[in-house]
Amino acid sequence: AYDYVAGYCLHNDYSEREFQLERGGNWSKGKGCDTFAPLGPFLATKDEIKDVHDLNMWLDVNGKRFQVSNTNQLIFNVPQVVSYISQFMTLLPGDVISTGTPHGVGLGLKPPVFLQPGDCVTLGMDGLGEQKQNLVAYS
């Protein structure tokens, strides 16, 4: 499966929880909104990452740390994910596969925490740089 992986990058997986919960939608509906899947800041080729299954990652909201983990905590490793998906979906050059999110998602906190306009989300991972998004209200 590694033969079909071009590289790795950060993907911030945003969700519109109202679509997913209050309106009886599904997970896909809440993830498909414009701007909801920022990638980057660059693509690291697989030869640039020594061990994709041992990368520290973190996410902050307004300077407060919400998520800290390592790719060694993934439920399925990269070859398993690529192999599984290819059994029911044609994968083409340029396709992006996300591996999931670590614990600390706002919906799972007690009480839940939801992003608001004006919030600043910063995330990063060893070898893959850092992203920053400033949230604005939908218009």
C-alpha positions in Angstrom: 0.0 0.0 0.0 2.9 2.4 0.7 3.7 2.3 -3.1 0.5 4.3 -3.7 1.2 7.0 -1.0 2.8 10.2 -2.4 3.2 11.9 0.9 1.7 13.3 4.1 0.2 16.7 5.1 -1.9 18.2 7.9 -5.7 18.1 7.5 -7.9 19.9 9.9 -11.2 18.0 10.0 -13.9 20.6 10.8 -17.5 19.6 11.4 -20.8 21.5 11.4 -22.4 19.8 14.4 -25.8 21.4 13.8 -26.0 19.5 10.5 -24.9 16.3 12.2 -27.0 16.4 15.3 -29.9 18.9 15.4 -31.0 18.5 11.8 -30.8 14.7 11.7 -28.0 14.8 9.1 -25.1 12.4 8.9 -21.4 12.9 9.5 -20.6 13.5 5.8 -23.2 16.3 5.6 -21.5 18.1 8.4 -18.0 17.8 7.0 -18.7 18.8 3.4 -19.1 22.6 3.9 -16.8 25.0 2.0 -13.5 25.6 3.8 -13.9 22.6 6.2 -10.9 20.6 5.2 -7.8 22.8 5.1 -4.7 20.9 4.0 -1.0 21.9 4.3 1.0 24.0 4.7 2.9 21.6 2.4 3.0 18.0 1.3 6.0 16.1 2.7 6.9 13.2 0.4 7.0 9.8 2.1 10.9 9.7 2.0 10.9 13.0 4.0 9.1 11.4 7.0 11.2 8.8 8.8 8.3 7.0 10.6 4.8 8.1 9.8 3.6 6.0 12.7 5.6 8.0 15.3 4.7 11.7 14.8 3.6 14.0 17.7 0.5 16.1 17.0 -1.3 18.9 18.8 -4.2 21.3 18.4 -4.9 24.6 20.3 -8.0 26.8 20.3 -7.2 30.4 21.4 -3.9 29.3 22.9 -5.5 26.5 25.0 -4.3 23.0 24.2 -7.2 20.6 23.4 -5.6 17.7 21.6 -2.2 16.1 22.1 -1.4 12.7 20.6 1.0 10.7 18.4 0.4 8.8 15.2 1.4 5.6 17.1 -2.1 5.9 18.6 -3.9 5.4 15.3 -6.4 2.6 15.3 -5.4 1.5 11.8 -2.0 2.2 10.2 -1.5 3.9 6.8 -1.1 0.7 4.8 -4.2 -0.8 6.5 -6.3 2.3 5.7 -5.2 2.4 2.0 -5.7 -1.3 1.5 -9.2 -1.3 3.1 -10.5 1.8 1.2 -9.2 0.4 -2.1 -11.5 -2.6 -1.7 -14.6 -0.6 -2.3 -13.4 2.7 -3.8 -11.2 3.5 -6.8 -8.3 5.5 -5.6 -6.7 7.9 -8.1 -3.6 10.1 -8.0 -4.4 13.2 -5.9 -6.9 11.5 -3.6 -6.6 12.4 0.0 -7.2 9.9 2.8 -7.5 11.2 6.4 -6.6 8.9 9.2 -8.9 10.3 12.0 -8.6 12.6 14.9 -7.2 12.1 18.4 -9.2 12.5 21.6 -10.1 16.0 22.7 -12.8 16.9 20.2 -15.0 19.6 21.5 -18.2 17.7 21.2 -16.8 14.9 23.5 -15.9 17.3 26.3 -18.0 17.8 29.4 -19.5 20.3 28.8 -19.1 20.3 25.1 -17.0 23.1 23.5 -18.0 24.5 20.1 -16.0 26.9 18.0 -17.2 30.4 17.7 -16.5 33.3 15.3 -13.3 35.0 16.4 -11.7 31.7 17.6 -8.2 30.9 16.4 -7.3 27.3 15.8 -3.7 26.2 15.5 -2.5 22.7 14.9 0.8 21.0 14.0 2.6 17.7 13.6 6.2 16.7 13.6 7.7 17.1 10.1 4.4 18.5 8.7 4.5 22.1 9.9 1.7 24.1 11.4 -1.7 25.5 10.4 -3.6 28.4 11.7 -7.3 29.2 11.0 -9.1 32.3 12.3 -12.8 31.5 12.3 -15.4 34.0 10.9 -19.2 33.9 10.8 -20.9 32.4 7.8 -22.2 35.1 5.5 
